[in-house]
Amino acid sequence: MTELYYPLHSLREGHWFKLICGASFQHLPAVRSLTLAYTLAGADCIDVAADPAVISAAKDALQVASTMGKEAKQRGFGFLGRPWLMVSLNDGEDPHFRKAEFDSDLCPGDCPRPCEKICPAQAITFQNGSEAYSGVLDQRCYGCGRCLPVCPHQLITTRSYVSAPFAIAPLILSNGVDAIEIHTKVGNLPDFKRLWHAIAPWCAQLKLLAISCPDGKDLIDYLKEIYQLIQPLPCPLIWQTDGRPMSGDIGMGTTHAAIKLAEKVIAAGLPGYVQLAGGTNNHTV
């Protein structure tokens, strides 16, 4: 097995190991550090936002990791080589592709600020001083939405964004990306088609395509329609089952939705691999 193909070997052997940085996570120092650490730990794939600056930060970390590989192995790390670099795109509104926002000037002075406490990314800050910033740190927010229901005054909203197919796809795919993950949901087939038509001309250079989808009525029929649409596909395919989006760190119970959805897709016998996503944590295995 060569270093070039070890991620594919991991897929075939059933021990695929992917780091998900977050489709909306754009904090460059964190992306760089996470990419470096998980590459040295033996990750097969690094999944980042479809942002040129984020991609560049991840690629810098991959380059640094390549110079540290020999020493990492000597120290017992799981480093195997360069993991595949994946970017996430969406065909419509999706919780992974949004940012929280609010006007901190509207926050009452005596508010206990539960939003700040509950944010897992430390993306909400309150600072004193005339020039100090209070509010959402945009680059840190990855759209989990946990701040929304806890605001006592319902001041927090979200802004969503959708990948612009013919603008983003060539830019991203010409930037040394190995794999793409498309976030979709049941009922989005026309939007998926529009995005896929922009990606298809670049398919030959992809090492992997992942389709991420939450559960829904007629899910299997929808995935079958997608499979027919993307044929012929020159690379391996992963069905990423998004049981409970962005919830794995909440507690062990979130893994039930992830496992249940994966079992449903596996039972359908669709061509391709199946990977658990939303809700996955250390209780999943």
C-alpha positions as CSV (number, residue, x, y, z in Angstrom):
1,M,0.0,0.0,0.0
2,T,1.4,3.4,-1.0
3,E,0.8,6.6,1.0
4,L,-1.1,7.9,-2.0
5,Y,-3.9,5.3,-1.7
6,Y,-4.0,4.7,2.1
7,P,-7.3,6.6,2.5
8,L,-9.0,4.3,-0.1
9,H,-7.5,1.3,1.7
10,S,-9.1,2.6,4.9
11,L,-12.5,2.8,3.2
12,R,-12.3,-0.7,1.9
13,E,-11.2,-2.1,5.2
14,G,-13.9,-0.2,7.1
15,H,-11.7,2.0,9.3
16,W,-12.2,5.3,7.5
17,F,-11.1,8.2,9.8
18,K,-12.3,11.7,8.8
19,L,-11.8,15.0,10.6
20,I,-14.7,17.3,10.1
21,C,-13.6,20.9,10.7
22,G,-17.0,22.3,9.8
23,A,-18.6,23.5,6.6
24,S,-18.9,27.1,8.1
25,F,-15.8,27.0,10.4
26,Q,-13.3,29.6,9.1
27,H,-11.0,30.2,12.1
28,L,-7.8,29.8,10.2
29,P,-5.4,29.1,13.2
30,A,-7.8,26.4,14.5
31,V,-8.2,24.8,11.1
32,R,-4.4,24.7,10.6
33,S,-3.8,23.2,14.1
34,L,-6.5,20.7,13.8
35,T,-5.4,19.6,10.3
36,L,-1.8,19.2,11.5
37,A,-2.7,17.3,14.6
38,Y,-5.1,14.9,12.9
39,T,-2.8,14.3,10.0
40,L,-0.1,13.2,12.3
41,A,-2.6,11.1,14.2
42,G,-3.4,9.2,11.0
43,A,-6.6,10.8,9.6
44,D,-7.6,9.6,6.1
45,C,-9.5,12.8,5.2
46,I,-9.6,16.4,6.3
47,D,-13.0,18.1,5.6
48,V,-13.0,21.9,5.6
49,A,-15.1,24.8,4.5
50,A,-15.2,25.7,0.8
51,D,-13.3,28.9,1.4
52,P,-10.0,29.5,-0.4
53,A,-8.4,30.9,2.8
54,V,-9.5,27.8,4.8
55,I,-8.2,25.5,2.1
56,S,-4.9,27.3,2.0
57,A,-4.5,27.0,5.8
58,A,-5.3,23.3,5.7
59,K,-2.8,22.8,2.8
60,D,-0.1,24.6,4.8
61,A,-0.7,22.2,7.7
62,L,-0.5,19.2,5.4
63,Q,2.8,20.4,4.1
64,V,4.2,20.9,7.6
65,A,2.9,17.4,8.6
66,S,4.8,15.9,5.7
67,T,8.1,17.2,7.1
68,M,7.2,15.7,10.5
69,G,6.0,12.3,9.4
70,K,9.1,10.3,10.1
71,E,9.4,11.7,13.6
72,A,5.7,11.2,14.2
73,K,6.0,7.5,13.4
74,Q,9.0,7.1,15.6
75,R,7.0,8.6,18.5
76,G,4.2,6.1,17.8
77,F,1.7,8.4,16.1
78,G,-0.6,6.9,13.5
79,F,0.7,9.1,10.6
80,L,0.4,7.3,7.3
81,G,0.9,10.0,4.8
82,R,-1.1,12.9,3.2
83,P,-4.8,12.6,3.9
84,W,-7.3,13.6,1.3
85,L,-8.5,17.2,1.5
86,M,-12.2,17.5,1.2
87,V,-14.5,20.6,1.0
88,S,-18.2,20.8,1.7
89,L,-20.8,22.4,-0.6
90,N,-24.5,22.7,-0.2
91,D,-27.4,22.7,-2.7
92,G,-29.8,24.6,-0.5
93,E,-30.3,26.0,3.0
94,D,-28.6,23.7,5.5
95,P,-27.8,24.2,9.2
96,H,-24.1,23.5,8.4
97,F,-24.0,26.6,6.2
98,R,-25.1,29.4,8.5
99,K,-23.8,31.8,11.1
100,A,-25.5,33.2,14.2
101,E,-25.7,36.9,14.6
102,F,-27.1,39.5,17.0
103,D,-26.7,43.2,17.9
104,S,-25.0,43.2,21.3
105,D,-26.2,46.8,21.9
106,L,-29.7,45.4,22.3
107,C,-28.6,43.0,25.1
108,P,-29.8,44.1,28.6
109,G,-27.0,44.8,31.0
110,D,-28.3,42.3,33.5
111,C,-28.6,39.4,31.0
112,P,-26.8,36.2,32.3
113,R,-25.6,35.6,28.7
114,P,-26.5,31.9,28.4
115,C,-25.5,32.2,24.7
116,E,-21.9,32.8,25.7
117,K,-21.8,29.8,28.0
118,I,-23.5,27.3,25.6
119,C,-21.4,28.1,22.5
120,P,-19.1,25.1,21.9
121,A,-16.8,27.1,19.6
122,Q,-16.4,30.1,21.9
123,A,-17.8,32.2,19.1
124,I,-19.7,34.6,21.3
125,T,-17.9,37.2,23.3
126,F,-18.8,40.2,25.4
127,Q,-16.0,42.8,26.0
128,N,-15.9,46.1,27.8
129,G,-14.6,49.3,26.4
130,S,-15.5,51.7,23.7
131,E,-13.5,49.9,21.0
132,A,-14.0,46.4,22.3
133,Y,-16.1,43.9,20.3
134,S,-19.2,42.1,21.6
135,G,-21.2,39.6,19.6
136,V,-20.6,36.7,17.3
137,L,-17.0,36.0,16.1
138,D,-18.0,35.1,12.6
139,Q,-15.0,32.9,11.7
140,R,-15.5,30.8,14.8
141,C,-19.3,30.2,14.4
142,Y,-20.1,27.0,12.6
143,G,-23.9,27.2,12.8
144,C,-24.8,24.7,15.5
145,G,-27.7,26.9,16.6
146,R,-27.5,26.1,20.3
147,C,-27.5,29.8,21.2
148,L,-30.9,30.4,19.5
149,P,-33.3,28.9,22.0
150,V,-31.4,30.0,25.1
151,C,-31.5,33.7,24.5
152,P,-34.0,35.1,27.0
153,H,-34.9,37.9,24.7
154,Q,-34.8,36.0,21.4
155,L,-32.3,38.5,19.9
156,I,-30.2,35.9,18.0
157,T,-30.9,35.1,14.4
158,T,-29.0,33.2,11.7
159,R,-28.0,34.0,8.2
160,S,-27.7,31.2,5.7
161,Y,-25.7,30.9,2.5
162,V,-25.9,28.5,-0.4
163,S,-22.9,27.6,-2.6
164,A,-23.0,29.4,-5.9
165,P,-22.4,26.4,-8.2
166,F,-20.7,27.9,-11.3
167,A,-18.6,30.4,-9.2
168,I,-17.4,28.1,-6.4
169,A,-16.9,24.7,-8.0
170,P,-14.2,25.6,-10.5
171,L,-12.4,27.8,-7.9
172,I,-12.4,25.1,-5.3
173,L,-11.6,22.2,-7.6
174,S,-8.7,24.0,-9.2
175,N,-7.1,24.6,-5.8
176,G,-5.8,21.1,-5.1
177,V,-8.9,19.6,-3.5
178,D,-9.1,15.8,-3.5
179,A,-12.7,15.3,-2.5
180,I,-16.1,17.0,-2.3
181,E,-19.0,16.5,0.1
182,I,-22.4,17.7,-1.0
183,H,-25.0,18.5,1.7
184,T,-28.5,17.9,0.5
185,K,-31.9,16.8,1.8
186,V,-35.0,15.1,0.5
187,G,-36.8,17.3,-2.0
188,N,-33.7,19.2,-3.2
189,L,-33.2,17.3,-6.4
190,P,-33.5,20.3,-8.8
191,D,-31.0,22.2,-6.6
192,F,-28.7,19.2,-6.4
193,K,-28.8,18.9,-10.2
194,R,-27.8,22.5,-10.6
195,L,-24.8,22.1,-8.3
196,W,-23.8,18.8,-9.8
197,H,-23.8,20.2,-13.3
198,A,-21.1,22.7,-12.1
199,I,-19.1,20.0,-10.5
200,A,-19.3,17.3,-13.1
201,P,-16.7,18.7,-15.5
202,W,-14.1,18.5,-12.7
203,C,-15.1,15.0,-11.6
204,A,-12.1,13.3,-13.2
205,Q,-9.7,14.8,-10.7
206,L,-11.8,13.8,-7.6
207,K,-10.6,10.9,-5.5
208,L,-13.9,10.7,-3.6
209,L,-17.4,12.1,-3.6
210,A,-19.5,12.2,-0.4
211,I,-23.3,12.8,-0.3
212,S,-24.5,14.0,3.2
213,C,-28.2,13.8,3.9
214,P,-30.4,13.7,7.0
215,D,-33.3,11.3,7.4
216,G,-36.7,12.2,5.8
217,K,-39.7,10.7,4.1
218,D,-38.8,8.7,1.0
219,L,-35.1,9.2,1.8
220,I,-34.0,6.0,0.0
221,D,-35.9,6.9,-3.2
222,Y,-34.2,10.3,-3.1
223,L,-30.7,8.8,-2.7
224,K,-31.4,6.4,-5.6
225,E,-32.4,9.4,-7.8
226,I,-29.1,11.1,-6.9
227,Y,-27.1,7.9,-7.6
228,Q,-28.6,7.8,-11.1
229,L,-27.9,11.5,-11.7
230,I,-24.2,11.3,-10.8
231,Q,-23.5,8.3,-13.0
232,P,-20.9,7.5,-14.4
233,L,-18.8,8.4,-11.4
234,P,-15.1,7.9,-11.7
235,C,-14.4,7.8,-8.0
236,P,-15.6,6.1,-4.8
237,L,-18.9,7.3,-3.3
238,I,-19.8,7.7,0.4
239,W,-23.3,8.1,1.7
240,Q,-22.9,10.3,4.8
241,T,-25.8,9.7,7.2
242,D,-26.4,12.9,9.1
243,G,-28.5,11.5,12.0
244,R,-28.5,14.5,14.2
245,P,-26.5,17.4,12.7
246,M,-23.6,18.9,14.8
247,S,-24.6,17.2,18.0
248,G,-22.0,14.6,18.8
249,D,-20.5,16.6,21.7
250,I,-23.8,17.0,23.5
251,G,-23.9,13.5,25.0
252,M,-23.9,9.8,24.4
253,G,-27.5,9.8,23.4
254,T,-27.0,11.6,20.1
255,T,-25.3,8.6,18.6
256,H,-28.6,6.7,18.4
257,A,-29.9,8.8,15.6
258,A,-26.6,8.5,13.7
259,I,-26.6,4.7,14.0
260,K,-30.3,4.3,13.2
261,L,-30.0,6.3,10.0
262,A,-26.8,4.4,8.9
263,E,-28.6,1.1,9.4
264,K,-31.4,2.3,7.3
265,V,-29.1,3.3,4.4
266,I,-27.0,0.2,4.7
267,A,-30.2,-2.0,4.5
268,A,-31.2,-0.2,1.2
269,G,-28.1,-1.7,-0.5
270,L,-27.1,1.4,-2.3
271,P,-23.8,1.2,-4.2
272,G,-21.0,3.0,-2.2
273,Y,-19.8,3.2,1.3
274,V,-21.8,4.5,4.3
275,Q,-20.3,6.8,6.9
276,L,-21.9,8.1,10.1
277,A,-21.9,11.8,10.7
278,G,-24.3,13.9,12.8
279,G,-24.5,12.5,16.3
280,T,-21.3,10.5,16.1
281,N,-19.1,10.4,19.2
282,N,-16.9,8.1,21.3
283,H,-20.0,6.1,22.2
284,T,-20.7,5.2,18.6
285,V,-18.3,2.4,18.1
